[in-house]
Every structure is written in structure tokens, then in C-alpha cells.
Amino acid sequence: MNRPAGTSPPPGGGGRAAEVSFSSDVWPILLVRCQVCHTTGQGALEVPDMLMTDPSTLYDRWVRVNSRCNPNLFRVLPNDSGRSFVFDKISHAAPLCGQRMPLDGPMLEDAEQKTIQDWIDQGANRN
């Protein structure tokens, strides 16, 4: 494609997101923004099968697992953040079910939401 002089191609080789790693990119966000409540707080009491003790266990409890709040949705549906309950909870002030997360803090930053969205849309790989 010809571009006008002085313009550059879109970042990331056409706008495609770099590969997102669950353990290196997503888990650190969860440690800072979610783990306190989902280890010893209200989240641990209300959703004990979503304890955030380690990335491997949480992955098993998220990916292709039906939400307790809305069993018509997977917590994380690989390749489809729009139908993933976890992404709905962190990206909307009024999610489909329950309250937005984090419950007792500000919404995740746009970049944090985008990292989780990209990981889901890239297949929610165990990486």
C-alpha cells in the first residue's frame, strides 16, 4: 500500500497485538489489582473457587469454566473476550451479573484491560 510521505505504518505490524502471556503479562496485573480480595477478602468468601494463589490453579478455574453468577457464560472463553465473564466484570461499570471488579478499587487501567482482552482473544493460552 502506498502511504503519503511522512507517514508510518500502524504500530505492531498492522495493528496486531503482540502475543500476551498469562504468566508474564496477565498474572502480574491480577497480583496487584485482584489478589488481595481473591485470597483473603470478600472475593475469597463469595467465590472460593476463584482463589488467586498461583497462576496455574487460577488458569484451571478460569478457562472454559462456567461462571457461577451467569452459567450461560464461561469465565474465560478463548478467542472471545466479548463472551468472557471475567472480561465483562473488569471492563464494564455495570457487568452482566454482579458488580464490576475490582470491587473495592478503581477500574483496571485501559492498558490492563487491553492486556487481558488480548490474552483472551489470542486464545487464552497457558503460557
C-alpha positions as CSV (number, residue, x, y, z in Angstrom):
1,M,0.0,0.0,0.0
2,N,1.3,3.5,-0.9
3,R,1.5,5.9,2.0
4,P,1.7,9.6,1.8
5,A,5.2,11.0,2.5
6,G,6.0,11.4,6.2
7,T,3.5,8.8,7.5
8,S,4.4,5.5,9.0
9,P,2.6,2.1,9.1
10,P,0.4,1.3,12.0
11,P,2.4,0.1,15.1
12,G,2.8,-3.6,15.7
13,G,2.9,-4.5,12.0
14,G,-0.6,-3.7,11.0
15,G,-2.2,-3.3,14.4
16,R,-2.0,-6.9,15.5
17,A,-1.3,-7.2,19.2
18,A,1.9,-8.8,20.4
19,E,1.5,-12.2,22.0
20,V,0.3,-11.9,25.6
21,S,1.5,-14.3,28.2
22,F,-0.8,-15.4,31.0
23,S,2.1,-15.9,33.5
24,S,4.2,-12.9,32.4
25,D,1.5,-10.3,31.5
26,V,-1.9,-11.2,32.9
27,W,-0.9,-12.8,36.3
28,P,1.1,-9.7,37.4
29,I,-2.0,-7.5,36.8
30,L,-4.1,-9.9,38.9
31,L,-1.5,-9.9,41.7
32,V,-1.6,-6.2,42.1
33,R,-5.3,-5.5,41.4
34,C,-7.2,-8.6,42.4
35,Q,-5.3,-11.0,44.6
36,V,-5.8,-9.3,48.0
37,C,-9.6,-9.7,47.8
38,H,-9.4,-13.1,46.0
39,T,-7.1,-14.6,48.6
40,T,-8.3,-13.4,52.0
41,G,-11.1,-10.8,51.3
42,Q,-14.7,-10.8,50.2
43,G,-13.9,-12.4,46.8
44,A,-12.4,-15.4,48.6
45,L,-15.5,-15.8,50.7
46,E,-18.0,-15.3,47.8
47,V,-16.2,-17.2,45.1
48,P,-13.9,-19.6,46.8
49,D,-13.1,-21.5,43.6
50,M,-11.5,-18.3,42.2
51,L,-8.7,-18.0,44.8
52,M,-5.7,-16.4,43.3
53,T,-3.0,-18.4,44.9
54,D,-0.9,-19.2,41.8
55,P,-1.3,-18.8,38.1
56,S,-1.7,-22.4,37.2
57,T,-4.6,-23.1,39.6
58,L,-6.3,-19.9,38.6
59,Y,-6.0,-20.7,34.9
60,D,-7.7,-24.0,35.5
61,R,-10.5,-22.2,37.3
62,W,-11.0,-19.6,34.6
63,V,-10.6,-21.0,31.2
64,R,-13.6,-22.9,29.8
65,V,-15.3,-22.9,33.2
66,N,-18.8,-21.7,33.5
67,S,-19.4,-18.6,35.7
68,R,-21.4,-19.2,38.9
69,C,-23.1,-15.9,38.6
70,N,-24.2,-16.5,34.9
71,P,-23.8,-20.1,33.9
72,N,-24.5,-19.1,30.3
73,L,-21.1,-17.5,30.2
74,F,-17.6,-19.0,30.5
75,R,-15.4,-17.2,32.9
76,V,-12.9,-17.1,30.0
77,L,-13.9,-18.2,26.6
78,P,-10.7,-18.5,24.5
79,N,-10.8,-16.3,21.4
80,D,-13.9,-14.4,22.5
81,S,-13.4,-11.7,25.2
82,G,-16.9,-10.4,24.4
83,R,-18.4,-13.6,25.8
84,S,-16.0,-13.9,28.6
85,F,-17.4,-13.2,32.1
86,V,-14.1,-12.1,33.6
87,F,-13.5,-9.5,30.9
88,D,-17.1,-8.3,31.3
89,K,-16.5,-7.8,35.0
90,I,-13.4,-5.8,34.6
91,S,-14.4,-3.7,31.6
92,H,-17.9,-2.5,32.4
93,A,-19.2,-0.4,35.2
94,A,-22.4,-2.5,35.2
95,P,-21.5,-6.0,34.2
96,L,-24.0,-8.6,33.0
97,C,-24.1,-10.1,36.5
98,G,-22.9,-9.0,39.9
99,Q,-20.6,-6.0,40.4
100,R,-17.7,-4.7,38.5
101,M,-14.2,-5.7,39.6
102,P,-12.1,-4.8,41.4
103,L,-14.9,-4.3,43.9
104,D,-13.1,-2.0,46.3
105,G,-10.9,-0.1,44.0
106,P,-10.8,1.8,40.7
107,M,-11.4,0.0,37.5
108,L,-8.4,-1.5,35.8
109,E,-6.5,0.9,33.6
110,D,-7.2,0.7,29.9
111,A,-3.9,-0.9,29.2
112,E,-4.5,-3.6,31.9
113,Q,-7.9,-4.3,30.4
114,K,-6.4,-4.5,26.9
115,T,-3.8,-6.9,28.1
116,I,-6.4,-9.3,29.5
117,Q,-8.6,-8.8,26.4
118,D,-5.8,-9.5,24.0
119,W,-4.8,-12.7,26.0
120,I,-8.4,-14.0,25.8
121,D,-8.8,-13.0,22.1
122,Q,-5.4,-14.7,21.3
123,G,-6.8,-18.0,22.6
124,A,-6.3,-17.6,26.4
125,N,-3.1,-19.7,26.1
126,R,-1.5,-21.3,29.2
127,N,1.8,-19.5,28.6
